Amino acid sequence: MKNTSTLLLVILVLLIGGALQLMHYYPLMPDPMATHFGIDMQADSWSAKDSFFTIYPLVEIGMLIIVLVLIFLQKRIPTSFINIPHRDYWLAAGRRDATWETVSVYALGMGALTLAFLIAMAEVVFRANLADTAVPTIGATFFWAFGMFLGIVAVATIRLYRHFSKIPRDPQAPPEST
């Protein structure tokens, strides 16, 4: 539960940070503002400022609601629908709660990571719109942030898979915490 509480706190801090970001940049953004950038990193689509500032927080909150609903519903999913290594071992009566705790921590971590990535991407968009150029460009920051996001997702997913791939030597022993 400690990891879950910590991650919920991180998500709350990120939400507050995202809200402050929106309040800071709203009066500074042009209308319309560049909201999509092509492979050449130049703006290729614009939206009304009010539309962006309405849709962007809804995407963040919607993503978090989906994560939280899935965590809430996970214990009600039939075991046959769960696809983890050694499913029968990890979802046995004595280990099921610990398994769901591990999955919940992973899901909350991915939710927090995704929220941080969305906030970073909004920052990139805001800075591109504030740049004194004829056509806003995002620069290499997007690719660095996206690469880091994908790298962290890959490492976390591999760690989760490895956790469930191992069965302790003593089958009666409680699962190791990660």
N, C-alpha and C positions, 0 to 999 in steps of 0.2 A: 504494500500500500504506500510505502514511503516514496518509491519511484513514481507511482501514479500521481500522488499529491504534488510532487516536484514538477512533473511534466504539466499538470493542470495549471500550476503557478506560472510556468514558463509560457504557456499558451495565453494566459491572462495578460502577462506583461507584453507579449507580442501584440495582442489585440489592442491594448492601450497605446503601444508604440505606433501601430498602424493607424489608429484614430488620430493621434497627434500629428502623424505624417500628413494625413489628409487635411486636417485643419490648417497646418502650416502652408501646404502647397496650393490649396484651393484658390486663394486670392491671387496667387502668382501665375497661374496657368493661363495661356491664351485660349480663346474660344473661336474656332475649334482648336483642339489639341491633337498632336500626333499620337496615335495609340497603337499602331502596328508598324513593324519594321521588317523589311525584306532581308534576304540573305546578304545583300550588300550593306546592311546595317543602316540604311537610310529609310526614313519614314515613307510609307506607301499607302497609308490609310489614316484618316482623321475622324474624330468623333466630337460631338458637342461636349464641352467641359462637364456640364451637369450630368450627362449620360455616363461618362467615365466615373465620376465621383459617386454615382448611385450604384452602378453595376459592380465596380471593383470591391467595395466592402461586402456586397451580397455574395460574391464569389468566395471571399474568405470565410464568411460566416457559414455559407452553405456547405463548403468543404468540411468545416469543423463539425457541423451538425451531422453530416453523413458519417464521419469517423465515430462520433459519440453514439449515434444510433446503432451502428454496427457493433460497437463494444457492448452496448446494453443488450443487444439481441444475440450475441455470440453464444451464450449459455443455452439458448433455446434451439440452436441449430442441431439437427440430428447428427450423431457421430458419423454416420455414413457419408455426410456431405463435407466433412473436414478432411483436408488434404495436407497432412503433415507426416513426416517419416515416423514410423512406429506408432501410428495412431492409437492402436489398441492399448499400448503401454501408457502413453501420455494422457489418454482420456479415460483411463480406468478410474474407478470411484475414488480412490485415495489420492490421486494425482490431478484430477480434472481441474480443481480450483486453482492450483499452482500453475497449471498449463495455461488457463485462461488469464491469469495474472500476467504471465510472460507475454502472451499475445496482446493483451491490453496495453502493456508498457510499450511494446513495439508499435502498435497502432497509434498511440498517443505521440510517441516520438516521431513517427512519420508525419502525423498531423502538424506537430510543432515545426518540423523541418520544412514542410510544404508552406506553412504560413510564413515562415522566415524568408523562404525563397520568393513568395508572392510580394512581400514587403520590399525585398531587394529589387525585384523587377519593377515595381512601381517607382522606386527611387531612380532607377535607370531611365524610365520613361519621363519622369518629372525633370530630371537634369537635362535630358535631350531636348525637351520643350523649352527650357530656359536658356539653352545655348544660343549664342548670337550667330546663327548660321541660317542660310536660305532654306535648307532642307534639314530638319533635325536628324541626327544620327546617334546611335546608341553606343558605338565604340566596342571595344573588346570586353568591357565589364560584363556584358550579358553572357558571353561565352565562358568566362571564368566562373561566374556564379552558377551557370547551368552545369558546367563540368563538375564543380564541387558538389552540387546537389545530387547529380547522378552518382558520383563516387561514394558519397555518404550513404545513399540508398543501397548501392551495391554491397558495401561493407556490412551494413546493418542486416541486410537480407541474408547474406552468407553466414553471418554470426547466428542469426535466428535458425537457419537451416541446420547448421552444425550443432546447435544446442539440442534440437529435436532428433538429430541423427544418432546421438549417443544415448545408450541405455546404461545406467550405472551398473557396475558389476553385481551388486546385491539388488535384485529386482524389488526387494521390499523397502529399500532405502528411498527417502524422499528425493525428488529431483533437485539437482544443483541449481542454485540461483545464478542468474547472469547479470 
